[in-house]
Amino acid sequence: QGPGTGAPRQTKGATTDYYKQVVDSVGDLKCAIDRLERNSPSSRHQTAIRAANQVEEIIDQWKAEA
C-alpha cells in the first residue's frame, strides 16, 4: 500500500483512540480560536468558533451511534 492511501482497517479499540484524538484536537482548536477571538475580535473568528462547535456536535452524534 503506497503513501497517502490511509492506514489499513484497525480494531474497534483503535477507532476509539482515533475518536479521542479528534475530540482532543477539536477541544484544542476551540481553545486556540477562543484566545484569538479575545485577543483580536473578528467575525471570522466567530465563524471559526461556530464551525468548531458544529464539529463537536457531529462527534457527539458519532458517539451516540457507536
C-alpha positions as CSV (number, residue, x, y, z in Angstrom):
1,Q,0.0,0.0,0.0
2,G,1.5,3.3,-1.1
3,P,1.8,6.6,0.7
4,G,-1.3,8.6,1.2
5,T,-3.7,5.7,0.9
6,G,-4.5,5.7,4.6
7,A,-3.9,3.2,7.3
8,P,-5.3,-0.4,7.0
9,R,-8.5,-1.1,8.8
10,Q,-7.9,-1.1,12.6
11,T,-9.7,-2.7,15.5
12,K,-12.5,-1.1,17.4
13,G,-10.0,-0.1,20.1
14,A,-8.0,1.8,17.6
15,T,-11.2,3.5,16.3
16,T,-11.9,4.6,19.9
17,D,-8.4,6.1,20.1
18,Y,-9.0,8.0,16.9
19,Y,-12.2,9.4,18.3
20,K,-10.4,10.5,21.4
21,Q,-7.7,12.2,19.2
22,V,-10.4,14.0,17.2
23,V,-12.2,15.1,20.4
24,D,-8.9,16.3,22.0
25,S,-7.9,18.1,18.8
26,V,-11.3,19.9,18.5
27,G,-11.0,21.0,22.1
28,D,-7.5,22.4,21.5
29,L,-8.8,24.1,18.3
30,K,-11.7,25.7,20.2
31,C,-9.3,27.0,22.9
32,A,-6.9,28.4,20.3
33,I,-9.7,30.2,18.4
34,D,-11.2,31.5,21.6
35,R,-7.8,33.0,22.6
36,L,-7.5,34.5,19.1
37,E,-11.0,36.0,19.4
38,R,-10.3,37.5,22.8
39,N,-7.1,39.0,21.6
40,S,-8.4,40.3,18.3
41,P,-12.3,40.1,18.0
42,S,-13.4,39.4,14.5
43,S,-16.4,37.9,12.6
44,R,-14.0,35.4,11.0
45,H,-13.1,34.1,14.4
46,Q,-16.8,33.9,15.4
47,T,-17.4,31.9,12.2
48,A,-14.5,29.5,13.1
49,I,-15.9,29.1,16.6
50,R,-19.3,28.2,15.2
51,A,-17.6,25.7,12.8
52,A,-15.7,24.1,15.7
53,N,-19.0,23.8,17.7
54,Q,-20.6,22.1,14.7
55,V,-17.7,19.6,14.5
56,E,-18.2,18.9,18.2
57,E,-21.9,18.2,17.6
58,I,-21.0,15.8,14.8
59,I,-18.7,13.9,17.1
60,D,-21.4,13.7,19.7
61,Q,-23.7,12.1,17.1
62,W,-20.9,9.6,16.3
63,K,-20.7,8.7,19.9
64,A,-24.4,8.3,20.2
65,E,-24.4,5.9,17.1
66,A,-21.4,3.9,18.4
